[in-house]
Amino acid sequence: MGKVTRRERERQRHRREILAAAQDLFSRKGFDRTSMAEIADRAEFAVGTLYKLFEDKQALYRALILDTVREFEAALSAALNARGSEIEKLERYIETKADLFVRHIPTARLYFGQTAAAQCAPTVGLDRAARALYEKVLDRLESLFRAGIRRMLFVEVEPKMLALGLEGISNAFLPALVERPDDFSADEMAALTKKIFFGRVSLKAE
């Protein structure tokens, strides 16, 4: 990769500051009640600068969601690729995901507000790029379950179904977390997810 130019570094900094300002305003006022002019004012940029980076408010929203999904993909892939047994990797994945959920409650609240069906199917509102990142993590989970089944760590169920099952259990906490953030901690969500999931699929469960 070539060296990133000063102009590009400056552009990326502006982008981050604009997205941070948009996230704050969307969280406090709601997407529909926030204007591009207000975002520009909060970020301390001219409105024209916003439109150089984002076609409109919807494009800004999509960028905010995609950046969040990229963060999830990087953190979850790191958890799955680190050293350890299949069970240790999955436990680390569950803990990492619960922590990400807690740290991104404002973004989740915004996403649910813009995607009516998201509480039932959390990926339904993702665009093609974001969905591809989600599928990448799902494929890694499937591979991990396949390896665990060969080592007789898990029940013999289609690995894809096990991956989807784990996602279904962990994702089920997110709507409640958004509505009542003080009722759940990352540790509590992770512990319960492990108890529910491993109690059903692990051949090594006590």
ChimeraX commands (.cxc) that place a marker at each C-alpha (Angstrom):
marker #1 position 0.00,0.00,0.00 radius 0.5
marker #1 position 1.21,3.49,-0.80 radius 0.5
marker #1 position 1.71,6.19,1.77 radius 0.5
marker #1 position -1.48,8.00,2.73 radius 0.5
marker #1 position -1.27,11.62,1.67 radius 0.5
marker #1 position -1.77,14.53,4.01 radius 0.5
marker #1 position -4.88,15.51,2.04 radius 0.5
marker #1 position -6.37,12.04,2.50 radius 0.5
marker #1 position -5.57,12.02,6.23 radius 0.5
marker #1 position -7.32,15.36,6.55 radius 0.5
marker #1 position -10.30,14.06,4.60 radius 0.5
marker #1 position -10.59,11.02,6.86 radius 0.5
marker #1 position -10.36,13.22,9.96 radius 0.5
marker #1 position -13.16,15.44,8.66 radius 0.5
marker #1 position -15.23,12.35,7.92 radius 0.5
marker #1 position -14.77,10.99,11.45 radius 0.5
marker #1 position -15.70,14.32,13.02 radius 0.5
marker #1 position -18.81,14.65,10.88 radius 0.5
marker #1 position -19.94,11.11,11.70 radius 0.5
marker #1 position -19.37,11.71,15.40 radius 0.5
marker #1 position -21.45,14.87,15.26 radius 0.5
marker #1 position -24.20,13.09,13.32 radius 0.5
marker #1 position -24.24,10.21,15.80 radius 0.5
marker #1 position -24.65,12.58,18.72 radius 0.5
marker #1 position -27.47,14.55,17.09 radius 0.5
marker #1 position -29.27,11.48,15.77 radius 0.5
marker #1 position -29.14,9.97,19.26 radius 0.5
marker #1 position -30.52,13.07,20.98 radius 0.5
marker #1 position -32.96,14.44,18.40 radius 0.5
marker #1 position -33.71,11.53,16.13 radius 0.5
marker #1 position -32.76,11.03,12.49 radius 0.5
marker #1 position -35.76,12.77,10.95 radius 0.5
marker #1 position -35.49,15.86,13.17 radius 0.5
marker #1 position -31.79,16.39,12.47 radius 0.5
marker #1 position -30.73,18.47,9.47 radius 0.5
marker #1 position -27.46,18.46,7.54 radius 0.5
marker #1 position -27.03,22.10,8.56 radius 0.5
marker #1 position -27.21,21.13,12.25 radius 0.5
marker #1 position -24.66,18.37,11.72 radius 0.5
marker #1 position -22.34,20.80,9.95 radius 0.5
marker #1 position -22.71,23.31,12.77 radius 0.5
marker #1 position -22.00,20.67,15.44 radius 0.5
marker #1 position -18.93,19.42,13.53 radius 0.5
marker #1 position -17.83,23.03,12.89 radius 0.5
marker #1 position -17.73,22.64,9.12 radius 0.5
marker #1 position -19.48,24.42,6.29 radius 0.5
marker #1 position -22.52,22.58,4.96 radius 0.5
marker #1 position -20.73,22.31,1.64 radius 0.5
marker #1 position -18.00,20.24,3.29 radius 0.5
marker #1 position -20.60,17.67,4.37 radius 0.5
marker #1 position -21.94,17.38,0.84 radius 0.5
marker #1 position -18.43,16.84,-0.52 radius 0.5
marker #1 position -18.17,13.73,1.66 radius 0.5
marker #1 position -21.79,12.56,1.81 radius 0.5
marker #1 position -24.42,12.87,-0.90 radius 0.5
marker #1 position -27.21,13.40,1.62 radius 0.5
marker #1 position -28.29,12.56,5.17 radius 0.5
marker #1 position -29.21,9.02,4.19 radius 0.5
marker #1 position -25.69,8.46,2.82 radius 0.5
marker #1 position -24.29,9.76,6.07 radius 0.5
marker #1 position -26.48,7.33,8.00 radius 0.5
marker #1 position -25.35,4.41,5.82 radius 0.5
marker #1 position -21.70,5.36,6.40 radius 0.5
marker #1 position -22.28,5.47,10.15 radius 0.5
marker #1 position -23.82,1.98,10.14 radius 0.5
marker #1 position -21.14,0.57,7.84 radius 0.5
marker #1 position -18.34,1.92,10.05 radius 0.5
marker #1 position -20.00,0.27,13.06 radius 0.5
marker #1 position -20.33,-3.05,11.24 radius 0.5
marker #1 position -16.66,-2.82,10.23 radius 0.5
marker #1 position -15.71,-2.35,13.87 radius 0.5
marker #1 position -17.83,-5.36,14.84 radius 0.5
marker #1 position -16.30,-7.50,12.09 radius 0.5
marker #1 position -12.73,-6.59,13.06 radius 0.5
marker #1 position -13.26,-7.21,16.78 radius 0.5
marker #1 position -15.27,-10.42,16.36 radius 0.5
marker #1 position -12.85,-11.85,13.78 radius 0.5
marker #1 position -9.96,-11.12,16.12 radius 0.5
marker #1 position -11.78,-12.98,18.90 radius 0.5
marker #1 position -12.38,-16.00,16.67 radius 0.5
marker #1 position -8.86,-16.04,15.23 radius 0.5
marker #1 position -6.95,-15.79,18.50 radius 0.5
marker #1 position -5.35,-18.81,20.15 radius 0.5
marker #1 position -7.40,-21.35,22.06 radius 0.5
marker #1 position -9.81,-24.23,21.65 radius 0.5
marker #1 position -13.03,-23.89,19.70 radius 0.5
marker #1 position -14.96,-23.42,22.93 radius 0.5
marker #1 position -12.51,-20.78,24.21 radius 0.5
marker #1 position -12.77,-18.90,20.93 radius 0.5
marker #1 position -16.56,-18.97,21.01 radius 0.5
marker #1 position -16.62,-17.79,24.62 radius 0.5
marker #1 position -14.34,-14.91,23.66 radius 0.5
marker #1 position -16.60,-14.15,20.68 radius 0.5
marker #1 position -19.69,-14.01,22.93 radius 0.5
marker #1 position -17.93,-11.74,25.44 radius 0.5
marker #1 position -16.64,-9.44,22.70 radius 0.5
marker #1 position -20.05,-9.15,21.06 radius 0.5
marker #1 position -21.80,-8.35,24.35 radius 0.5
marker #1 position -19.24,-5.61,25.02 radius 0.5
marker #1 position -19.73,-4.18,21.53 radius 0.5
marker #1 position -23.49,-4.13,22.02 radius 0.5
marker #1 position -23.16,-2.12,25.24 radius 0.5
marker #1 position -20.70,0.34,23.69 radius 0.5
marker #1 position -22.88,0.91,20.64 radius 0.5
marker #1 position -26.33,1.35,22.17 radius 0.5
marker #1 position -26.86,4.79,20.52 radius 0.5
marker #1 position -26.10,3.35,17.08 radius 0.5
marker #1 position -28.37,0.35,17.70 radius 0.5
marker #1 position -31.17,2.68,18.79 radius 0.5
marker #1 position -30.73,4.70,15.60 radius 0.5
marker #1 position -30.64,1.55,13.46 radius 0.5
marker #1 position -33.82,0.15,15.01 radius 0.5
marker #1 position -35.52,3.50,14.54 radius 0.5
marker #1 position -34.70,3.50,10.83 radius 0.5
marker #1 position -35.35,-0.20,10.20 radius 0.5
marker #1 position -38.74,-1.33,11.43 radius 0.5
marker #1 position -38.04,-5.06,11.12 radius 0.5
marker #1 position -34.56,-4.95,12.68 radius 0.5
marker #1 position -35.74,-6.03,16.12 radius 0.5
marker #1 position -36.89,-9.31,14.61 radius 0.5
marker #1 position -34.05,-9.70,12.10 radius 0.5
marker #1 position -31.07,-7.48,13.01 radius 0.5
marker #1 position -29.41,-7.72,9.59 radius 0.5
marker #1 position -32.47,-6.79,7.54 radius 0.5
marker #1 position -31.51,-3.12,7.22 radius 0.5
marker #1 position -27.87,-3.65,6.25 radius 0.5
marker #1 position -26.70,-2.65,2.80 radius 0.5
marker #1 position -24.67,-4.97,0.59 radius 0.5
marker #1 position -21.26,-3.97,1.96 radius 0.5
marker #1 position -22.33,-4.29,5.59 radius 0.5
marker #1 position -24.09,-7.60,4.97 radius 0.5
marker #1 position -20.94,-8.98,3.32 radius 0.5
marker #1 position -18.99,-8.21,6.49 radius 0.5
marker #1 position -21.65,-9.92,8.61 radius 0.5
marker #1 position -21.56,-12.99,6.36 radius 0.5
marker #1 position -17.78,-13.11,6.72 radius 0.5
marker #1 position -18.13,-13.46,10.49 radius 0.5
marker #1 position -20.92,-16.02,10.08 radius 0.5
marker #1 position -18.72,-18.10,7.77 radius 0.5
marker #1 position -15.93,-18.03,10.35 radius 0.5
marker #1 position -18.35,-19.19,13.04 radius 0.5
marker #1 position -19.53,-22.01,10.80 radius 0.5
marker #1 position -15.94,-23.15,10.23 radius 0.5
marker #1 position -15.27,-23.08,13.94 radius 0.5
marker #1 position -18.30,-25.23,14.69 radius 0.5
marker #1 position -17.33,-27.66,11.95 radius 0.5
marker #1 position -13.90,-28.07,13.52 radius 0.5
marker #1 position -15.45,-28.46,16.97 radius 0.5
marker #1 position -17.81,-31.18,15.74 radius 0.5
marker #1 position -14.86,-33.12,14.29 radius 0.5
marker #1 position -13.16,-32.94,17.69 radius 0.5
marker #1 position -16.40,-34.10,19.37 radius 0.5
marker #1 position -16.84,-30.85,21.29 radius 0.5
marker #1 position -20.31,-30.13,19.91 radius 0.5
marker #1 position -23.39,-32.11,18.99 radius 0.5
marker #1 position -23.57,-33.20,15.36 radius 0.5
marker #1 position -25.77,-30.50,13.91 radius 0.5
marker #1 position -25.27,-28.66,10.62 radius 0.5
marker #1 position -22.52,-26.09,11.47 radius 0.5
marker #1 position -24.40,-23.31,9.67 radius 0.5
marker #1 position -27.39,-23.91,11.94 radius 0.5
marker #1 position -25.20,-23.76,15.03 radius 0.5
marker #1 position -23.72,-20.45,13.84 radius 0.5
marker #1 position -27.19,-19.03,13.18 radius 0.5
marker #1 position -28.40,-20.35,16.53 radius 0.5
marker #1 position -25.63,-18.61,18.43 radius 0.5
marker #1 position -26.34,-15.39,16.55 radius 0.5
marker #1 position -30.04,-15.67,17.30 radius 0.5
marker #1 position -29.45,-16.05,21.03 radius 0.5
marker #1 position -26.91,-13.25,21.33 radius 0.5
marker #1 position -28.84,-10.85,19.07 radius 0.5
marker #1 position -32.02,-11.41,21.09 radius 0.5
marker #1 position -30.60,-9.31,23.91 radius 0.5
marker #1 position -30.04,-6.21,21.77 radius 0.5
marker #1 position -33.61,-4.82,21.52 radius 0.5
marker #1 position -34.07,-5.13,25.30 radius 0.5
marker #1 position -30.67,-3.55,25.88 radius 0.5
marker #1 position -31.63,-0.58,23.70 radius 0.5
marker #1 position -34.89,-0.10,25.58 radius 0.5
marker #1 position -33.47,-0.68,29.08 radius 0.5
marker #1 position -29.70,-0.14,28.99 radius 0.5
marker #1 position -29.36,-0.10,32.77 radius 0.5
marker #1 position -30.92,-3.54,33.15 radius 0.5
marker #1 position -28.14,-5.48,31.41 radius 0.5
marker #1 position -24.37,-5.51,31.64 radius 0.5
marker #1 position -22.04,-7.00,29.04 radius 0.5
marker #1 position -20.90,-9.63,31.54 radius 0.5
marker #1 position -24.48,-10.65,32.35 radius 0.5
marker #1 position -25.44,-10.96,28.67 radius 0.5
marker #1 position -22.32,-12.97,27.88 radius 0.5
marker #1 position -22.79,-15.30,30.85 radius 0.5
marker #1 position -26.43,-16.03,29.99 radius 0.5
marker #1 position -25.68,-16.52,26.30 radius 0.5
marker #1 position -23.00,-19.07,27.18 radius 0.5
marker #1 position -25.30,-20.86,29.61 radius 0.5
marker #1 position -28.17,-21.11,27.13 radius 0.5
marker #1 position -26.06,-22.02,24.11 radius 0.5
marker #1 position -23.38,-24.31,25.49 radius 0.5
marker #1 position -25.88,-26.09,27.69 radius 0.5
marker #1 position -27.54,-27.31,24.50 radius 0.5
marker #1 position -24.70,-27.90,22.03 radius 0.5
marker #1 position -21.55,-28.69,23.99 radius 0.5
marker #1 position -20.71,-32.33,24.61 radius 0.5
marker #1 position -18.34,-31.16,27.35 radius 0.5
marker #1 position -20.95,-29.22,29.35 radius 0.5
marker #1 position -20.96,-29.98,33.04 radius 0.5
marker link #1:1,2 radius 0.2
marker link #1:2,3 radius 0.2
marker link #1:3,4 radius 0.2
marker link #1:4,5 radius 0.2
marker link #1:5,6 radius 0.2
marker link #1:6,7 radius 0.2
marker link #1:7,8 radius 0.2
marker link #1:8,9 radius 0.2
marker link #1:9,10 radius 0.2
marker link #1:10,11 radius 0.2
marker link #1:11,12 radius 0.2
marker link #1:12,13 radius 0.2
marker link #1:13,14 radius 0.2
marker link #1:14,15 radius 0.2
marker link #1:15,16 radius 0.2
marker link #1:16,17 radius 0.2
marker link #1:17,18 radius 0.2
marker link #1:18,19 radius 0.2
marker link #1:19,20 radius 0.2
marker link #1:20,21 radius 0.2
marker link #1:21,22 radius 0.2
marker link #1:22,23 radius 0.2
marker link #1:23,24 radius 0.2
marker link #1:24,25 radius 0.2
marker link #1:25,26 radius 0.2
marker link #1:26,27 radius 0.2
marker link #1:27,28 radius 0.2
marker link #1:28,29 radius 0.2
marker link #1:29,30 radius 0.2
marker link #1:30,31 radius 0.2
marker link #1:31,32 radius 0.2
marker link #1:32,33 radius 0.2
marker link #1:33,34 radius 0.2
marker link #1:34,35 radius 0.2
marker link #1:35,36 radius 0.2
marker link #1:36,37 radius 0.2
marker link #1:37,38 radius 0.2
marker link #1:38,39 radius 0.2
marker link #1:39,40 radius 0.2
marker link #1:40,41 radius 0.2
marker link #1:41,42 radius 0.2
marker link #1:42,43 radius 0.2
marker link #1:43,44 radius 0.2
marker link #1:44,45 radius 0.2
marker link #1:45,46 radius 0.2
marker link #1:46,47 radius 0.2
marker link #1:47,48 radius 0.2
marker link #1:48,49 radius 0.2
marker link #1:49,50 radius 0.2
marker link #1:50,51 radius 0.2
marker link #1:51,52 radius 0.2
marker link #1:52,53 radius 0.2
marker link #1:53,54 radius 0.2
marker link #1:54,55 radius 0.2
marker link #1:55,56 radius 0.2
marker link #1:56,57 radius 0.2
marker link #1:57,58 radius 0.2
marker link #1:58,59 radius 0.2
marker link #1:59,60 radius 0.2
marker link #1:60,61 radius 0.2
marker link #1:61,62 radius 0.2
marker link #1:62,63 radius 0.2
marker link #1:63,64 radius 0.2
marker link #1:64,65 radius 0.2
marker link #1:65,66 radius 0.2
marker link #1:66,67 radius 0.2
marker link #1:67,68 radius 0.2
marker link #1:68,69 radius 0.2
marker link #1:69,70 radius 0.2
marker link #1:70,71 radius 0.2
marker link #1:71,72 radius 0.2
marker link #1:72,73 radius 0.2
marker link #1:73,74 radius 0.2
marker link #1:74,75 radius 0.2
marker link #1:75,76 radius 0.2
marker link #1:76,77 radius 0.2
marker link #1:77,78 radius 0.2
marker link #1:78,79 radius 0.2
marker link #1:79,80 radius 0.2
marker link #1:80,81 radius 0.2
marker link #1:81,82 radius 0.2
marker link #1:82,83 radius 0.2
marker link #1:83,84 radius 0.2
marker link #1:84,85 radius 0.2
marker link #1:85,86 radius 0.2
marker link #1:86,87 radius 0.2
marker link #1:87,88 radius 0.2
marker link #1:88,89 radius 0.2
marker link #1:89,90 radius 0.2
marker link #1:90,91 radius 0.2
marker link #1:91,92 radius 0.2
marker link #1:92,93 radius 0.2
marker link #1:93,94 radius 0.2
marker link #1:94,95 radius 0.2
marker link #1:95,96 radius 0.2
marker link #1:96,97 radius 0.2
marker link #1:97,98 radius 0.2
marker link #1:98,99 radius 0.2
marker link #1:99,100 radius 0.2
marker link #1:100,101 radius 0.2
marker link #1:101,102 radius 0.2
marker link #1:102,103 radius 0.2
marker link #1:103,104 radius 0.2
marker link #1:104,105 radius 0.2
marker link #1:105,106 radius 0.2
marker link #1:106,107 radius 0.2
marker link #1:107,108 radius 0.2
marker link #1:108,109 radius 0.2
marker link #1:109,110 radius 0.2
marker link #1:110,111 radius 0.2
marker link #1:111,112 radius 0.2
marker link #1:112,113 radius 0.2
marker link #1:113,114 radius 0.2
marker link #1:114,115 radius 0.2
marker link #1:115,116 radius 0.2
marker link #1:116,117 radius 0.2
marker link #1:117,118 radius 0.2
marker link #1:118,119 radius 0.2
marker link #1:119,120 radius 0.2
marker link #1:120,121 radius 0.2
marker link #1:121,122 radius 0.2
marker link #1:122,123 radius 0.2
marker link #1:123,124 radius 0.2
marker link #1:124,125 radius 0.2
marker link #1:125,126 radius 0.2
marker link #1:126,127 radius 0.2
marker link #1:127,128 radius 0.2
marker link #1:128,129 radius 0.2
marker link #1:129,130 radius 0.2
marker link #1:130,131 radius 0.2
marker link #1:131,132 radius 0.2
marker link #1:132,133 radius 0.2
marker link #1:133,134 radius 0.2
marker link #1:134,135 radius 0.2
marker link #1:135,136 radius 0.2
marker link #1:136,137 radius 0.2
marker link #1:137,138 radius 0.2
marker link #1:138,139 radius 0.2
marker link #1:139,140 radius 0.2
marker link #1:140,141 radius 0.2
marker link #1:141,142 radius 0.2
marker link #1:142,143 radius 0.2
marker link #1:143,144 radius 0.2
marker link #1:144,145 radius 0.2
marker link #1:145,146 radius 0.2
marker link #1:146,147 radius 0.2
marker link #1:147,148 radius 0.2
marker link #1:148,149 radius 0.2
marker link #1:149,150 radius 0.2
marker link #1:150,151 radius 0.2
marker link #1:151,152 radius 0.2
marker link #1:152,153 radius 0.2
marker link #1:153,154 radius 0.2
marker link #1:154,155 radius 0.2
marker link #1:155,156 radius 0.2
marker link #1:156,157 radius 0.2
marker link #1:157,158 radius 0.2
marker link #1:158,159 radius 0.2
marker link #1:159,160 radius 0.2
marker link #1:160,161 radius 0.2
marker link #1:161,162 radius 0.2
marker link #1:162,163 radius 0.2
marker link #1:163,164 radius 0.2
marker link #1:164,165 radius 0.2
marker link #1:165,166 radius 0.2
marker link #1:166,167 radius 0.2
marker link #1:167,168 radius 0.2
marker link #1:168,169 radius 0.2
marker link #1:169,170 radius 0.2
marker link #1:170,171 radius 0.2
marker link #1:171,172 radius 0.2
marker link #1:172,173 radius 0.2
marker link #1:173,174 radius 0.2
marker link #1:174,175 radius 0.2
marker link #1:175,176 radius 0.2
marker link #1:176,177 radius 0.2
marker link #1:177,178 radius 0.2
marker link #1:178,179 radius 0.2
marker link #1:179,180 radius 0.2
marker link #1:180,181 radius 0.2
marker link #1:181,182 radius 0.2
marker link #1:182,183 radius 0.2
marker link #1:183,184 radius 0.2
marker link #1:184,185 radius 0.2
marker link #1:185,186 radius 0.2
marker link #1:186,187 radius 0.2
marker link #1:187,188 radius 0.2
marker link #1:188,189 radius 0.2
marker link #1:189,190 radius 0.2
marker link #1:190,191 radius 0.2
marker link #1:191,192 radius 0.2
marker link #1:192,193 radius 0.2
marker link #1:193,194 radius 0.2
marker link #1:194,195 radius 0.2
marker link #1:195,196 radius 0.2
marker link #1:196,197 radius 0.2
marker link #1:197,198 radius 0.2
marker link #1:198,199 radius 0.2
marker link #1:199,200 radius 0.2
marker link #1:200,201 radius 0.2
marker link #1:201,202 radius 0.2
marker link #1:202,203 radius 0.2
marker link #1:203,204 radius 0.2
marker link #1:204,205 radius 0.2
marker link #1:205,206 radius 0.2
view
